[in-house]
Amino acid sequence: MANARVKIDYRKVGDMTSPLIEERVHAIAARAGDGFEGSVIQTDRPHGAVYATTFKARRRNARDNTLLKAVQG
C-alpha cells in the first residue's frame, strides 16, 4: 500500500475560516451589549477577540461575566 502525502495550504484555510470567525466575533459582541467590540487578526491563522471598550462595560464584565455568558450563548 502506498503512502499518500497531503499538503495543506494554510493561507487558503485561513481565508476560508476568516469570515466564519468574523461572524462569530460580531455575534458575541452584539450579545454582550453596549461597550463591547470585536476584531479579527490574521497571523498564521485567524484569531477573534471581543473586548470591553468603555469603563461601564469593563465593570459589568468583571461583575457579571458578561463576555463569558455571551460566548456560551
C-alpha positions as CSV (number, residue, x, y, z in Angstrom):
1,M,0.0,0.0,0.0
2,A,1.4,3.4,-1.0
3,N,1.7,6.3,1.4
4,A,-0.2,9.4,0.5
5,R,1.1,12.8,1.2
6,V,-1.3,15.7,1.9
7,K,0.0,19.3,1.7
8,I,-2.3,21.8,3.5
9,D,-2.3,25.4,2.2
10,Y,-2.7,27.2,5.5
11,R,-3.3,30.6,3.8
12,K,-6.3,29.1,2.0
13,V,-7.6,27.5,5.2
14,G,-7.3,30.9,6.9
15,D,-9.1,32.7,4.1
16,M,-11.9,30.1,4.3
17,T,-12.3,30.3,8.1
18,S,-11.9,34.1,8.5
19,P,-15.4,35.0,7.6
20,L,-16.8,32.4,10.0
21,I,-14.7,33.7,12.8
22,E,-15.6,37.3,12.0
23,E,-19.3,36.5,12.0
24,R,-18.9,34.7,15.4
25,V,-17.0,37.6,16.9
26,H,-19.6,40.1,15.9
27,A,-22.4,37.9,17.2
28,I,-20.7,37.6,20.6
29,A,-20.1,41.4,20.8
30,A,-23.8,42.0,19.9
31,R,-24.9,39.6,22.7
32,A,-22.6,41.2,25.2
33,G,-24.3,44.6,24.6
34,D,-23.1,48.2,24.5
35,G,-19.5,48.9,25.1
36,F,-18.1,45.7,23.6
37,E,-16.3,45.4,20.3
38,G,-14.7,42.6,18.4
39,S,-11.9,42.2,15.9
40,V,-10.2,39.5,13.9
41,I,-6.5,39.5,13.4
42,Q,-4.6,37.3,10.9
43,T,-1.4,35.6,11.9
44,D,-0.7,32.1,10.9
45,R,-4.4,31.6,11.3
46,P,-7.3,34.0,12.1
47,H,-7.9,34.9,15.7
48,G,-11.0,36.6,17.0
49,A,-11.2,38.8,20.2
50,V,-14.1,40.6,21.9
51,Y,-13.2,43.2,24.4
52,A,-14.8,45.9,26.5
53,T,-14.2,49.5,25.2
54,T,-15.8,51.5,28.0
55,F,-15.4,51.7,31.7
56,K,-19.0,50.6,32.3
57,A,-18.6,47.6,30.0
58,R,-15.4,46.6,31.8
59,R,-17.1,46.9,35.2
60,R,-20.1,44.9,34.0
61,N,-17.9,42.2,32.6
62,A,-15.9,42.0,35.9
63,R,-19.1,41.9,38.0
64,D,-21.4,39.8,35.8
65,N,-19.0,37.8,33.5
66,T,-20.8,39.3,30.5
67,L,-18.3,38.0,27.9
68,L,-18.3,34.5,29.2
69,K,-22.1,34.5,29.1
70,A,-22.1,35.9,25.6
71,V,-19.8,33.2,24.4
72,Q,-21.9,30.5,25.8
73,G,-25.0,31.9,24.0
